[in-house]
Amino acid sequence: MKKEEFKLLFDKYFDDVRRYILYRSGNEELATDIAQDTFMRVWEKQINIDKRTVKGLLFKIANDFFISDYRHKKVEFSFFDTFEPNQKSLTPEDEYNFKELKIAYETALKTMPEKQRTVFLMNRIDELKYREIAVQLDLSVKAIEKRMSLALEHLKKELGSRLKTPILFVINFFRQKIRYSEQEYTT
């Protein structure tokens, strides 16, 4: 593999591999490290890559690194670390409800089986269709549908029993955002 070919491969797929591991681990640093290790392995081994299966191969290599690392570490999640609601529009009760929702959501994701969590996050965060997820994970669309169904069932069970008021916060929060957007649009 030539340097130019490798650079194109890296530029095209690095973010995808990194996101895949991020969804599995919840750890941004680990995801970046494993994505880098994946491409180092491809470069060092000079692996001949078929363009039709390149993404699956990269995911497989990254998955092997992740499993190896997973055996040595406890997984942490920090999906809400980068999201904070607009403080101007929040009451103290809203802030409290957001914190409760954040904790409950993180807990639900931690307890969700890994395969379901991966499919759920690829669909909800990356906005991939089931067919696209199936191709990336080398599974059938039916398998993706089943995993997604189980993931949603898990969230409903975990969040439903704990959250009554925080759900109202989310609804109220998005209503305020819509009103604010409408005001910007009309002025």
C-alpha positions as CSV (number, residue, x, y, z in Angstrom):
1,M,0.0,0.0,0.0
2,K,1.4,3.4,-1.0
3,K,1.5,6.3,1.3
4,E,-1.1,8.2,-0.7
5,E,-3.5,5.3,-0.7
6,F,-3.1,4.9,3.1
7,K,-3.7,8.7,3.6
8,L,-7.0,8.4,1.6
9,L,-8.1,5.4,3.5
10,F,-7.3,7.1,6.8
11,D,-9.0,10.4,5.9
12,K,-12.1,8.5,4.7
13,Y,-12.6,6.0,7.5
14,F,-10.9,7.3,10.7
15,D,-13.9,9.1,12.0
16,D,-16.2,6.1,11.3
17,V,-13.9,3.7,13.2
18,R,-13.4,6.2,16.0
19,R,-17.2,6.7,16.4
20,Y,-17.8,2.9,16.3
21,I,-15.5,2.4,19.2
22,L,-16.8,5.4,21.0
23,Y,-20.3,3.9,21.0
24,R,-19.0,0.7,22.3
25,S,-16.8,2.1,25.0
26,G,-18.2,5.6,25.8
27,N,-14.6,6.8,26.2
28,E,-13.3,9.3,23.6
29,E,-9.7,8.9,24.4
30,L,-9.9,5.1,24.1
31,A,-11.8,5.4,20.8
32,T,-9.2,7.7,19.4
33,D,-6.4,5.4,20.5
34,I,-8.0,2.3,19.1
35,A,-8.8,4.0,15.8
36,Q,-5.1,5.1,15.5
37,D,-4.0,1.5,16.4
38,T,-6.3,0.1,13.8
39,F,-4.7,2.2,11.0
40,M,-1.2,1.5,12.4
41,R,-1.9,-2.2,12.1
42,V,-3.1,-1.7,8.5
43,W,0.0,0.2,7.6
44,E,2.5,-2.0,9.5
45,K,1.0,-5.3,8.0
46,Q,0.6,-3.7,4.6
47,I,-2.8,-5.4,4.4
48,N,-4.3,-5.6,0.9
49,I,-7.7,-4.1,1.2
50,D,-10.7,-4.8,-1.0
51,K,-12.6,-1.5,-1.5
52,R,-16.0,-3.3,-1.1
53,T,-15.1,-4.7,2.4
54,V,-12.7,-2.1,3.7
55,K,-15.0,-0.6,6.3
56,G,-15.9,-4.0,7.7
57,L,-12.3,-5.0,7.9
58,L,-11.4,-1.8,9.8
59,F,-14.3,-2.3,12.2
60,K,-13.1,-5.9,12.8
61,I,-9.6,-4.8,13.5
62,A,-10.8,-2.0,15.8
63,N,-13.2,-4.5,17.5
64,D,-10.3,-6.9,18.2
65,F,-8.4,-4.0,19.8
66,F,-11.4,-3.0,21.8
67,I,-12.1,-6.5,23.1
68,S,-8.4,-6.8,24.2
69,D,-8.6,-3.5,26.0
70,Y,-12.0,-4.2,27.5
71,R,-10.6,-7.3,29.2
72,H,-8.2,-5.0,31.1
73,K,-10.4,-2.0,32.0
74,K,-13.7,-1.1,33.4
75,V,-15.8,0.8,30.8
76,E,-17.0,4.3,31.6
77,F,-19.6,6.4,29.8
78,S,-19.6,10.1,29.3
79,F,-22.2,10.7,26.6
80,F,-23.7,13.8,28.4
81,D,-20.4,15.4,29.2
82,T,-20.5,17.7,26.1
83,F,-24.2,18.6,26.2
84,E,-25.4,21.3,28.5
85,P,-28.8,23.0,28.1
86,N,-29.1,26.7,27.7
87,Q,-28.8,28.0,31.2
88,K,-30.8,31.2,30.5
89,S,-34.0,29.3,29.9
90,L,-33.7,26.9,32.9
91,T,-35.3,27.2,36.2
92,P,-33.6,25.5,39.2
93,E,-36.1,22.7,39.0
94,D,-35.2,22.2,35.3
95,E,-31.5,22.0,36.1
96,Y,-32.2,19.4,38.8
97,N,-34.4,17.4,36.3
98,F,-31.7,17.6,33.6
99,K,-29.2,16.2,36.0
100,E,-31.5,13.4,37.0
101,L,-32.2,12.6,33.4
102,K,-28.5,12.6,32.6
103,I,-27.7,10.2,35.4
104,A,-30.6,7.9,34.5
105,Y,-29.7,7.8,30.8
106,E,-26.1,7.1,31.5
107,T,-27.0,4.3,33.9
108,A,-29.4,2.8,31.3
109,L,-26.7,2.9,28.7
110,K,-24.2,1.3,31.0
111,T,-26.6,-1.5,31.8
112,M,-27.6,-2.0,28.2
113,P,-26.0,-5.0,26.5
114,E,-23.1,-3.9,24.3
115,K,-24.5,-5.1,21.0
116,Q,-27.8,-3.3,21.6
117,R,-26.0,-0.1,22.7
118,T,-23.8,0.0,19.6
119,V,-26.8,-0.3,17.3
120,F,-28.8,2.2,19.3
121,L,-26.1,4.8,19.2
122,M,-25.2,4.3,15.6
123,N,-28.9,4.9,14.8
124,R,-29.6,7.8,17.2
125,I,-26.3,9.6,17.2
126,D,-25.0,8.9,13.6
127,E,-28.5,8.8,12.3
128,L,-27.7,5.7,10.3
129,K,-30.5,3.6,8.8
130,Y,-30.8,0.0,9.8
131,R,-29.6,-1.1,6.4
132,E,-26.4,1.0,6.8
133,I,-25.8,-0.3,10.3
134,A,-26.3,-3.9,9.0
135,V,-23.7,-3.3,6.3
136,Q,-21.2,-1.8,8.7
137,L,-21.6,-4.6,11.3
138,D,-21.9,-7.3,8.7
139,L,-25.3,-8.4,10.1
140,S,-28.8,-8.8,8.6
141,V,-31.3,-5.9,8.8
142,K,-33.6,-8.2,10.9
143,A,-30.8,-8.6,13.4
144,I,-30.4,-4.8,13.6
145,E,-34.1,-4.4,14.0
146,K,-34.1,-6.9,16.9
147,R,-31.2,-5.3,18.7
148,M,-32.8,-1.9,18.3
149,S,-36.1,-3.2,19.6
150,L,-34.4,-4.7,22.6
151,A,-32.4,-1.5,23.2
152,L,-35.6,0.7,23.2
153,E,-37.3,-1.8,25.5
154,H,-34.4,-1.7,27.9
155,L,-34.4,2.2,27.9
156,K,-38.2,2.2,28.4
157,K,-37.9,-0.2,31.3
158,E,-34.9,1.6,32.9
159,L,-36.1,5.2,32.4
160,G,-39.8,4.6,32.7
161,S,-39.7,3.6,36.4
162,R,-37.3,6.4,37.4
163,L,-38.4,9.3,35.4
164,K,-41.7,11.1,35.6
165,T,-40.7,14.7,36.1
166,P,-37.5,14.8,34.0
167,I,-39.5,13.7,31.0
168,L,-41.6,16.8,31.5
169,F,-38.3,18.8,31.6
170,V,-37.3,17.4,28.2
171,I,-40.6,18.2,26.7
172,N,-40.5,21.7,28.1
173,F,-36.9,22.2,27.1
174,F,-37.6,21.4,23.4
175,R,-40.8,23.5,23.4
176,Q,-38.7,26.5,24.5
177,K,-36.1,25.7,21.8
178,I,-38.9,25.6,19.2
179,R,-40.4,28.9,20.4
180,Y,-37.0,30.5,20.3
181,S,-36.3,29.2,16.8
182,E,-39.7,30.5,15.7
183,Q,-39.0,33.9,17.1
184,E,-35.7,34.1,15.3
185,Y,-37.4,33.0,12.1
186,T,-40.1,35.6,12.3
187,T,-37.8,38.5,13.1
